[in-house]
Amino acid sequence: MTTLRLLRRRRFLPLFCTQLLNAFNDNLYKTAMVLFVVYAVYNDPEAETQFSAIASALFIAPFIFASAISGQLADMRDKAKIIRTVKLCEIMLMTLGAAGLFLAWQGILIHTFAIPLMLFALFLAGVQSTFLGPIKYSILPQHLRKQEVLAGTGLIEAGTYLAILCGTILAGWIPVEVAMVLILITALVGYRVSRGIPPAPAMGTIEPIDWNIFRSSAALVQFVLKDRVIYLATIAISVFWTVGAILFIQFPPLAKNVIYASKEVATLFIVMFSIGIAIGSVIINHLLKGEVSARYAPLSVIAMGFFILLFYIFVRQWPVGFEGDLLTIPEFLAFPLAWVLLGNLLLIAMAGGSFVVPLYAFLTTRVARDRASRTIAATNMISSVFMVGGALLAILMTVIGIGIEEQLLAGVVLCLLTSWAAKKLYAEEHLPSMHLDQE
């Protein structure tokens, strides 16, 4: 099987492991920070939701202003060298994050220094991911055969979410003092693994880097607009991640204030979502048999919206009037409805994974290899604008008094809108590319 064979190839395995460790560390740090602040610092649903949204927005924001630079660098320089440089910087930024966690754990200057320092480190983690984001997909056509690209994309996506799963589980279960040590160890291991990635030099003409972020960002967006298939794939991916952002923002306050459950249950919600994405990524690769197509995209995103609606309905049925300590995982799982909620989350994410993986494959196969990184960077930038919009929407809905449960319905509406773009994409996916003449 092509998918499993790739995991034994040096041209793929070090990249896969580097991305896996990066996603693991980002989510270990972010989840440990958010859960600690939500459960140990604040005691107000509005403040908790706003903090979760601010944290998400800070992590996403660098994709907006730095994607243009990251895409150019990835296309004009050796991608493997960029990865190693970025992973070296991760050691320093995680040192800052660990210091913030330590101060918060000790109760030292929590609001005036510890929380701002943790958020700053999270912002830097977003900068790091901005520079790695275009490479993890655009390097695949350079190291893999054409018939292996979809399998490689699926593995990267599945591995990323399994890493998110592991980082999230650990963040919810281990003490914060253990988390601060583990993020440093993971950063060191990630840098060591990245040194095994084979060279991936620039593929075309070496152009000068345009460091003007406004001009280069506008050029990126203009490039995407030239090809209707890439444009439709980008819009569909962007709305998908907006839905994901809204759901991830809501999970901690939803678990605490609606389900009356502990942070471990909030972690379990994220875990089920991550498992579902990974399963969906593998399933769609099997269904498409290596073909890059949006054949199943409209149905997948409609199914995702339907399962979000069911999740909302089931959450509304959760009993009220709990007193005393928050529910532990065994206490939560003692309710039959808990298993329904978890199964529903799994189905939401499986549909999402089946939807998004082929769309990323479009971005790397419809353009010349020397433009692949910038295409991914453009998509990351546009997606990030949408995701920040999702975070701001969550804050706005909270401020105007919309309940946490009702906020889930925004995801249903967005899924229905995305189905239109997915349907158009499938109808037009065989149109000739506007960019392949650059090869």
Order of alpha helices (4+ residues) and beta strands (2+ residues): alpha-alpha-alpha-alpha-alpha-alpha-alpha-alpha-alpha-alpha-alpha-alpha-alpha-alpha-alpha-alpha-alpha
